[in-house]
């Protein structure tokens, strides 16, 4: 997962790891991510380490912060490895699940808490 430092990517990593998938992640902001408490379920790599391991993965999931010319995406393309945007990967995860979506400008956190309880 390229750009795993974002809240959405990190959340998806935890969900996928919960399905017994091995998750490798990297982020340009490696040092601050490495210090985070919520890294359970996946291995955080430097960009160099991630590029070296691209050939070992089934697919690369990338955040909006990872441009087409990012070295991880270019390596995946060169190797013919599928690269999937975060939104698509999240949608793929949710296809087999019952999903409730809460959107809007105000009140999403409160509404989510009420739905969860």
DSSP file (Angstrom, degrees, kcal/mol; ACC not computed):
  #  RESIDUE AA STRUCTURE BP1 BP2  ACC     N-H-->O    O-->H-N    N-H-->O    O-->H-N    TCO  KAPPA ALPHA  PHI   PSI    X-CA   Y-CA   Z-CA
    1    1 A X    >         0   0    0      0, 0.0    25,-2.4     0, 0.0     3,-0.7   0.000 360.0 360.0 360.0 114.7    0.0    0.0    0.0
    2    2 A X  B 3   +ab  26  62A   0     59,-2.8    61,-2.1     1,-0.2    64,-0.2  -0.802 360.0  21.7 -93.2 119.6    1.7    3.2   -1.2
    3    3 A X  T >  S+     0   0    0     23,-2.7     3,-1.5    -2,-0.6    -1,-0.2   0.757  72.9 158.7  94.2  32.7    0.7    6.2    0.9
    4    4 A X  T <   +     0   0    0     22,-2.1    23,-0.2    -3,-0.7     9,-0.1   0.548  54.9  82.0 -68.6  -7.6   -0.4    4.1    3.9
    5    5 A X  T 3   +     0   0    0     21,-0.3    -1,-0.3     4,-0.1    22,-0.1   0.698  69.8  95.8 -73.3 -18.5    0.1    7.1    6.3
    6    6 A X  S <> S-     0   0    0     -3,-1.5     4,-2.9     1,-0.1     5,-0.3  -0.381  85.0-118.4 -72.7 152.9   -3.4    8.5    5.4
    7    7 A X  H  > S+     0   0    0      1,-0.2     4,-2.2     2,-0.2     5,-0.2   0.888 112.9  47.3 -59.3 -41.9   -6.3    7.7    7.7
    8    8 A X  H  > S+     0   0    0      2,-0.2     4,-2.5     1,-0.2    -1,-0.2   0.935 114.1  45.5 -66.9 -46.2   -8.2    5.9    5.0
    9    9 A X  H  > S+     0   0    0     -6,-0.2     4,-2.4     2,-0.2    -2,-0.2   0.910 113.5  50.0 -63.5 -42.6   -5.3    3.9    3.8
   10   10 A X  H  X S+     0   0    0     -4,-2.9     4,-2.0     2,-0.2    -1,-0.2   0.907 111.3  49.5 -63.5 -41.4   -4.3    2.9    7.3
   11   11 A X  H  X S+     0   0    0     -4,-2.2     4,-2.1    -5,-0.3    -2,-0.2   0.915 111.2  48.6 -63.2 -43.7   -7.9    1.9    8.1
   12   12 A X  H  X S+     0   0    0     -4,-2.5     4,-2.9     1,-0.2     5,-0.2   0.884 108.0  55.9 -64.0 -38.2   -8.1   -0.2    4.9
   13   13 A X  H  X S+     0   0    0     -4,-2.4     4,-2.6     1,-0.2    -1,-0.2   0.914 107.8  48.1 -59.6 -43.3   -4.8   -1.8    5.8
   14   14 A X  H  X S+     0   0    0     -4,-2.0     4,-1.6     2,-0.2    -1,-0.2   0.907 112.3  49.2 -64.6 -41.7   -6.2   -2.9    9.2
   15   15 A X  H  < S+     0   0    0     -4,-2.1     4,-0.4     2,-0.2    -2,-0.2   0.930 113.8  45.2 -63.2 -45.5   -9.4   -4.3    7.5
   16   16 A X  H ><>S+     0   0    0     -4,-2.9     3,-1.5     1,-0.2     5,-1.4   0.892 110.2  53.7 -67.3 -39.2   -7.4   -6.3    5.0
   17   17 A X  H ><5S+     0   0    0     -4,-2.6     3,-1.6     1,-0.3    -1,-0.2   0.844 101.0  62.1 -62.7 -31.7   -5.0   -7.5    7.6
   18   18 A X  T 3<5S+     0   0    0     -4,-1.6    -1,-0.3     1,-0.3    -2,-0.2   0.641  96.8  58.9 -67.6 -14.0   -8.0   -8.8    9.5
   19   19 A X  T < 5S-     0   0    0     -3,-1.5    -1,-0.3    -4,-0.4    -2,-0.2   0.063 126.0-102.5 -99.1  21.9   -8.7  -11.0    6.5
   20   20 A X  T < 5S+     0   0    0     -3,-1.6     2,-0.4     1,-0.2    -3,-0.2   0.793  75.4 144.6  61.4  31.4   -5.4  -12.7    7.0
   21   21 A X      < -     0   0    0     -5,-1.4     2,-0.6    20,-0.0    -1,-0.2  -0.829  53.7-122.0 -96.2 139.0   -3.8  -10.8    4.1
   22   22 A X        -     0   0    0     -2,-0.4     2,-0.5    -3,-0.1    20,-0.1  -0.707  31.6-159.9 -80.5 123.6   -0.2   -9.8    4.5
   23   23 A X  E     - c   0  42A   0     -2,-0.6    20,-2.7    18,-0.5     2,-0.4  -0.917  13.5-175.0-112.8 126.0    0.0   -6.0    4.1
   24   24 A X  E     - c   0  43A   0     -2,-0.5     2,-0.3    18,-0.2    20,-0.2  -0.964  15.5-177.2-113.6 134.4    3.2   -4.1    3.3
   25   25 A X  E     - c   0  44A   0     18,-2.9    20,-3.7    -2,-0.4     2,-0.3  -0.965  13.8-176.9-136.8 151.5    3.0   -0.3    3.4
   26   26 A X  E     -ac   2  45A   0    -25,-2.4   -23,-2.7    -2,-0.3   -22,-2.1  -0.959   1.7-175.2-139.7 160.3    5.1    2.7    2.7
   27   27 A X    >   -     0   0    0     18,-0.6     3,-0.8    -2,-0.3    20,-0.2  -0.981  34.7-127.5-154.6 143.6    4.7    6.4    3.0
   28   28 A X  T 3  S+     0   0    0     -2,-0.3     2,-0.4     1,-0.3     3,-0.2   0.761 113.5  58.5 -63.0 -23.1    6.8    9.4    2.0
   29   29 A X  T 3> S+     0   0    0      1,-0.2     4,-1.8     2,-0.1     3,-0.4  -0.333  72.4 151.3 -99.0  48.7    6.3   10.6    5.6
   30   30 A X  H <>  +     0   0    0     -3,-0.8     4,-2.8    -2,-0.4    -1,-0.2   0.845  60.7  54.2 -52.5 -48.3    7.9    7.4    6.9
   31   31 A X  H  > S+     0   0    0     -3,-0.2     4,-0.9     1,-0.2    -1,-0.2   0.895 111.1  43.3 -62.5 -43.2    9.4    8.7   10.2
   32   32 A X  H  4 S+     0   0    0     -3,-0.4    -1,-0.2     1,-0.2     4,-0.2   0.856 116.0  49.2 -72.0 -32.1    6.2   10.2   11.6
   33   33 A X  H >< S+     0   0    0     -4,-1.8     3,-1.8     1,-0.2    -2,-0.2   0.890 103.9  59.9 -70.2 -39.2    4.1    7.1   10.5
   34   34 A X  H 3< S+     0   0    0     -4,-2.8    -1,-0.2     1,-0.3    -2,-0.2   0.794 102.7  53.4 -59.8 -28.7    6.6    4.7   12.1
   35   35 A X  T 3< S+     0   0    0     -4,-0.9    -1,-0.3    -5,-0.2    -2,-0.2   0.526  85.8 112.8 -84.9  -5.9    6.0    6.4   15.5
   36   36 A X    <   -     0   0    0     -3,-1.8     3,-0.4    -4,-0.2    -3,-0.0  -0.287  64.9-139.6 -69.6 153.1    2.2    5.9   15.2
   37   37 A X  S    S+     0   0    0      1,-0.2     3,-0.3     2,-0.1     2,-0.2   0.621  90.2  69.7 -85.5 -14.2    0.5    3.5   17.6
   38   38 A X        +     0   0    0      1,-0.2    -1,-0.2     3,-0.0   -24,-0.1  -0.223  57.5 111.8-105.3  44.8   -1.9    2.0   15.0
   39   39 A X    >   +     0   0    0     -3,-0.4     3,-1.6    -2,-0.2    -1,-0.2   0.308  40.9 135.9 -95.2   8.4    0.5    0.0   12.9
   40   40 A X  T 3   +     0   0    0     -3,-0.3   -23,-0.1     1,-0.2     3,-0.1  -0.312  64.9  23.8 -60.6 134.0   -0.9   -3.4   14.0
   41   41 A X  T 3  S+     0   0    0      1,-0.1   -18,-0.5   -24,-0.1     2,-0.3   0.345 112.0  64.7  97.6  -6.4   -1.5   -5.8   11.2
   42   42 A X  E <  S-c   23   0A   0     -3,-1.6     2,-0.5   -20,-0.1   -18,-0.2  -0.987  72.4-119.9-148.3 160.5    1.0   -4.5    8.6
   43   43 A X  E     -c   24   0A   0    -20,-2.7   -18,-2.9    -2,-0.3     2,-0.5  -0.863  24.2-143.4-101.7 126.1    4.6   -4.0    7.9
   44   44 A X  E     -c   25   0A   0     -2,-0.5     2,-0.3   -20,-0.2   -18,-0.2  -0.770  22.8-173.9 -91.3 129.5    5.9   -0.4    7.3
   45   45 A X  E     -c   26   0A   0    -20,-3.7   -18,-0.6    -2,-0.5     2,-0.1  -0.856  26.8-114.0-120.4 153.1    8.6   -0.1    4.8
   46   46 A X     >  -     0   0    0     -2,-0.3     4,-2.6   -20,-0.1     5,-0.2  -0.389  42.1-104.2 -71.0 165.5   10.8    2.7    3.5
   47   47 A X  H  > S+     0   0    0      1,-0.2     4,-2.6     2,-0.2     5,-0.2   0.915 123.7  52.1 -59.5 -42.1   10.2    3.6   -0.1
   48   48 A X  H  > S+     0   0    0      1,-0.2     4,-1.9     2,-0.2    -1,-0.2   0.929 111.1  46.4 -60.6 -45.7   13.4    1.9   -1.1
   49   49 A X  H  > S+     0   0    0      1,-0.2     4,-1.3     2,-0.2    -1,-0.2   0.899 112.1  51.8 -62.8 -40.8   12.3   -1.3    0.7
   50   50 A X  H  X S+     0   0    0     -4,-2.6     4,-0.8     1,-0.2     3,-0.3   0.910 107.6  51.1 -63.7 -42.6    8.9   -1.1   -0.9
   51   51 A X  H >< S+     0   0    0     -4,-2.6     3,-0.7     1,-0.2     4,-0.4   0.898 109.0  51.9 -61.7 -40.0   10.3   -0.8   -4.4
   52   52 A X  H 3< S+     0   0    0     -4,-1.9     3,-0.3     1,-0.2    -1,-0.2   0.790 113.6  44.6 -66.2 -27.5   12.5   -3.8   -3.8
   53   53 A X  H >< S+     0   0    0     -4,-1.3     3,-2.1    -3,-0.3     4,-0.3   0.458  81.8  97.3 -98.7  -1.3    9.4   -5.9   -2.7
   54   54 A X  G X< S+     0   0    0     -4,-0.8     3,-1.8    -3,-0.7    -1,-0.2   0.884  78.6  60.4 -54.8 -39.4    6.9   -4.8   -5.4
   55   55 A X  G 3  S+     0   0    0     -4,-0.4    -1,-0.3    -3,-0.3    -2,-0.1   0.652 100.1  57.8 -65.0 -12.5    7.7   -8.0   -7.4
   56   56 A X  G <  S+     0   0    0     -3,-2.1    -1,-0.3    -4,-0.0     2,-0.2   0.481  92.6  86.5 -94.4  -4.0    6.5  -10.0   -4.4
   57   57 A X    <   -     0   0    0     -3,-1.8     3,-0.1    -4,-0.3    -3,-0.0  -0.595  67.6-141.2-103.9 159.5    2.9   -8.6   -4.2
   58   58 A X  S    S-     0   0    0      1,-0.3    24,-0.6    -2,-0.2     2,-0.3   0.829  85.6  -6.8 -81.7 -35.7   -0.3   -9.4   -5.9
   59   59 A X  E     - d   0  82A   0     22,-0.1     2,-0.5     2,-0.0    -1,-0.3  -0.989  60.7-127.8-156.6 158.3   -1.4   -5.8   -6.3
   60   60 A X  E     - d   0  83A   0     22,-2.7    24,-3.4    -2,-0.3     2,-0.5  -0.957  19.0-160.9-110.5 123.2   -0.4   -2.2   -5.3
   61   61 A X  E     - d   0  84A   0     -2,-0.5   -59,-2.8    22,-0.2     2,-0.4  -0.904  16.1-169.8-101.4 130.7   -3.0   -0.1   -3.6
   62   62 A X  E     -bd   2  85A   0     22,-2.3    24,-2.1    -2,-0.5   -59,-0.2  -0.936  15.7-131.9-127.9 146.9   -2.2    3.6   -3.8
   63   63 A X    >   -     0   0    0    -61,-2.1     3,-1.7    -2,-0.4   -59,-0.1  -0.318  37.9 -99.0 -83.7 171.9   -3.6    6.7   -2.2
   64   64 A X  T 3  S+     0   0    0      1,-0.3    -1,-0.1   -61,-0.1   -61,-0.1   0.740 121.2  66.3 -62.0 -22.2   -4.5   10.0   -4.0
   65   65 A X  T 3  S+     0   0    0    -62,-0.1     2,-0.8   -63,-0.1    -1,-0.3   0.598  82.9  85.6 -76.4 -10.0   -1.1   11.4   -2.8
   66   66 A X  S <  S-     0   0    0     -3,-1.7    -1,-0.1   -64,-0.2   -64,-0.0  -0.820  73.0-151.6 -98.9 105.5    0.8    8.8   -5.0
   67   67 A X    >   -     0   0    0     -2,-0.8     3,-1.9     1,-0.1     6,-0.2  -0.185  28.2-104.2 -72.0 165.0    1.2   10.2   -8.5
   68   68 A X  T 3  S+     0   0    0      1,-0.3    -1,-0.1     5,-0.1    -2,-0.0   0.788 121.4  53.8 -59.1 -29.1    1.5    8.1  -11.7
   69   69 A X  T 3  S+     0   0    0      4,-0.1    -1,-0.3     5,-0.1     2,-0.1   0.292  77.7 127.0 -93.2  11.6    5.2    8.9  -11.8
   70   70 A X    <>  -     0   0    0     -3,-1.9     4,-2.6     1,-0.1     5,-0.2  -0.442  69.3-122.1 -66.6 141.9    5.8    7.6   -8.3
   71   71 A X  H  > S+     0   0    0      1,-0.2     4,-2.1     2,-0.2     5,-0.2   0.816 109.5  53.2 -61.0 -32.8    8.6    5.0   -8.3
   72   72 A X  H  > S+     0   0    0      2,-0.2     4,-2.3     1,-0.2    -1,-0.2   0.931 111.7  45.1 -68.3 -44.1    6.4    2.3   -6.6
   73   73 A X  H  > S+     0   0    0     -6,-0.2     4,-2.4     1,-0.2    -2,-0.2   0.897 112.8  51.3 -65.8 -39.5    3.7    2.7   -9.3
   74   74 A X  H  X S+     0   0    0     -4,-2.6     4,-2.5     2,-0.2    -1,-0.2   0.908 110.2  49.3 -63.7 -40.8    6.3    2.8  -12.1
   75   75 A X  H  X S+     0   0    0     -4,-2.1     4,-1.8    -5,-0.2    -2,-0.2   0.918 111.0  49.8 -64.9 -43.2    7.9   -0.4  -10.8
   76   76 A X  H  X>S+     0   0    0     -4,-2.3     5,-2.9     1,-0.2     4,-0.6   0.919 111.6  49.1 -60.5 -43.4    4.5   -2.2  -10.5
   77   77 A X  H ><5S+     0   0    0     -4,-2.4     3,-1.0     1,-0.2    -2,-0.2   0.924 109.3  51.6 -62.2 -45.3    3.7   -1.1  -14.1
   78   78 A X  H 3<5S+     0   0    0     -4,-2.5    -1,-0.2     1,-0.3    -2,-0.2   0.845 114.0  44.5 -59.5 -34.5    7.0   -2.4  -15.4
   79   79 A X  H 3<5S-     0   0    0     -4,-1.8    -1,-0.3    -5,-0.2    -2,-0.2   0.483 113.8-116.3 -90.4  -3.4    6.4   -5.7  -13.7
   80   80 A X  T <<5 +     0   0    0     -3,-1.0     2,-0.4    -4,-0.6    -3,-0.2   0.772  61.3 153.8  74.1  25.6    2.8   -6.0  -14.9
   81   81 A X      < -     0   0    0     -5,-2.9    -1,-0.3    -6,-0.2   -22,-0.1  -0.754  50.9-107.1 -91.8 133.4    1.4   -5.9  -11.3
   82   82 A X  E     -d   59   0A   0    -24,-0.6   -22,-2.7    -2,-0.4     2,-0.5  -0.331  30.3-158.0 -60.6 131.6   -2.1   -4.5  -10.9
   83   83 A X  E     -d   60   0A   0    -24,-0.2     2,-0.4    -2,-0.1   -22,-0.2  -0.971  11.1-171.3-114.9 126.7   -2.2   -1.0   -9.4
   84   84 A X  E     -d   61   0A   0    -24,-3.4   -22,-2.3    -2,-0.5     2,-0.0  -0.960  21.6-123.3-124.3 129.5   -5.5   -0.1   -7.7
   85   85 A X  E  >  -d   62   0A   0     -2,-0.4     4,-2.3   -24,-0.2     3,-0.5  -0.364  31.4-111.5 -66.4 152.8   -6.6    3.3   -6.3
   86   86 A X  H  > S+     0   0    0    -24,-2.1     4,-2.8     1,-0.2     5,-0.2   0.887 116.2  55.0 -49.6 -47.3   -7.6    3.4   -2.7
   87   87 A X  H  > S+     0   0    0      1,-0.2     4,-2.1     2,-0.2    -1,-0.2   0.885 109.6  46.5 -60.5 -39.6  -11.3    4.1   -3.5
   88   88 A X  H  > S+     0   0    0     -3,-0.5     4,-2.6     2,-0.2    -1,-0.2   0.911 112.1  50.4 -67.8 -43.0  -11.5    1.1   -5.8
   89   89 A X  H  X S+     0   0    0     -4,-2.3     4,-2.2     2,-0.2    -2,-0.2   0.899 111.1  49.0 -63.0 -40.5   -9.7   -1.2   -3.2
   90   90 A X  H  X S+     0   0    0     -4,-2.8     4,-2.2    -5,-0.2    -1,-0.2   0.910 111.5  49.6 -65.0 -41.8  -12.2    0.0   -0.5
   91   91 A X  H  X S+     0   0    0     -4,-2.1     4,-1.0    -5,-0.2    -2,-0.2   0.898 109.5  51.5 -62.5 -40.9  -15.1   -0.7   -2.8
   92   92 A X  H >< S+     0   0    0     -4,-2.6     3,-0.5     1,-0.2     4,-0.4   0.905 109.9  49.9 -62.1 -41.5  -13.8   -4.1   -3.6
   93   93 A X  H >< S+     0   0    0     -4,-2.2     3,-0.7     1,-0.2    -2,-0.2   0.914 112.1  48.1 -61.7 -42.8  -13.5   -4.8    0.2
   94   94 A X  H >< S+     0   0    0     -4,-2.2     3,-1.6     1,-0.2    -1,-0.2   0.587  87.7  85.0 -78.7 -10.5  -17.0   -3.7    0.8
   95   95 A X  T << S+     0   0    0     -4,-1.0    -1,-0.2    -3,-0.5    -2,-0.1   0.830  94.3  44.1 -62.1 -31.8  -18.7   -5.6   -2.0
   96   96 A X  T <  S+     0   0    0     -3,-0.7     2,-0.3    -4,-0.4    -1,-0.3   0.349 110.1  72.0 -93.3   6.2  -19.0   -8.7    0.1
   97   97 A X  S <  S-     0   0    0     -3,-1.6     2,-0.5    -4,-0.0    -3,-0.0  -0.799  87.9-106.8-120.7 158.2  -20.2   -6.8    3.1
   98   98 A X        -     0   0    0     -2,-0.3     2,-0.4     2,-0.0    -2,-0.1  -0.773  47.1-160.8 -79.9 127.4  -23.4   -5.0    4.2
   99   99 A X        -     0   0    0     -2,-0.5     2,-0.5    -4,-0.1    -5,-0.0  -0.930  20.5-169.2-121.5 134.6  -22.4   -1.3    3.9
  100  100 A X        -     0   0    0     -2,-0.4     2,-0.5     2,-0.0    -2,-0.0  -0.989  14.7-158.7-117.1 126.1  -23.9    1.8    5.5
  101  101 A X        -     0   0    0     -2,-0.5     2,-0.5     2,-0.0    -2,-0.0  -0.908   6.5-168.8-110.9 131.2  -22.6    5.1    4.1
  102  102 A X        +     0   0    0     -2,-0.5     2,-0.3     2,-0.0     6,-0.0  -0.975  18.3 162.0-119.7 121.8  -22.9    8.3    6.0
  103  103 A X        +     0   0    0     -2,-0.5     2,-0.2     3,-0.0     3,-0.1  -0.786  12.2  98.1-130.6 172.8  -22.0   11.5    4.2
  104  104 A X        -     0   0    0     -2,-0.3     3,-0.1     1,-0.1     4,-0.1  -0.765  69.9 -83.7 137.5-179.3  -22.6   15.2    4.6
  105  105 A X  S    S+     0   0    0      1,-0.3     2,-0.3    -2,-0.2    -1,-0.1   0.852 104.1  19.8 -89.6 -40.3  -21.1   18.5    5.8
  106  106 A X  S    S+     0   0    0     -3,-0.1    -1,-0.3     1,-0.1    -3,-0.0  -0.972 112.2  27.6-133.6 145.5  -21.9   18.3    9.5
  107  107 A X     >  +     0   0    0     -2,-0.3     4,-2.6    -3,-0.1     5,-0.2   0.537  66.8 127.9  91.6   7.5  -22.8   15.5   11.9
  108  108 A X  H  > S+     0   0    0      2,-0.2     4,-2.7     1,-0.2     5,-0.2   0.919  76.8  47.0 -65.0 -42.6  -21.1   12.5   10.3
  109  109 A X  H  > S+     0   0    0      2,-0.2     4,-2.2     1,-0.2    -1,-0.2   0.936 115.2  45.5 -65.3 -45.8  -19.3   11.5   13.5
  110  110 A X  H  > S+     0   0    0      2,-0.2     4,-2.2     1,-0.2    -2,-0.2   0.917 114.6  48.1 -63.2 -43.7  -22.3   11.8   15.7
  111  111 A X  H  X S+     0   0    0     -4,-2.6     4,-2.6     1,-0.2    -2,-0.2   0.908 110.6  51.6 -64.0 -42.3  -24.5    9.9   13.2
  112  112 A X  H  X S+     0   0    0     -4,-2.7     4,-2.5    -5,-0.2    -1,-0.2   0.907 109.2  50.8 -61.2 -42.2  -21.9    7.2   12.8
  113  113 A X  H  X S+     0   0    0     -4,-2.2     4,-2.0     2,-0.2    -1,-0.2   0.904 111.1  48.3 -62.2 -41.9  -21.8    6.8   16.6
  114  114 A X  H  < S+     0   0    0     -4,-2.2    -2,-0.2     2,-0.2    -1,-0.2   0.916 112.7  47.5 -66.0 -42.2  -25.6    6.5   16.8
  115  115 A X  H  < S+     0   0    0     -4,-2.6    -2,-0.2     1,-0.2    -1,-0.2   0.910 111.6  51.4 -64.1 -41.7  -25.7    4.0   14.0
  116  116 A X  H  <        0   0    0     -4,-2.5    -1,-0.2     1,-0.3    -2,-0.2   0.869 360.0 360.0 -64.7 -36.8  -23.0    1.9   15.6
  117  117 A X     <        0   0    0     -4,-2.0    -1,-0.3    -5,-0.2    -2,-0.2   0.504 360.0 360.0 -80.9 360.0  -24.7    1.8   19.0
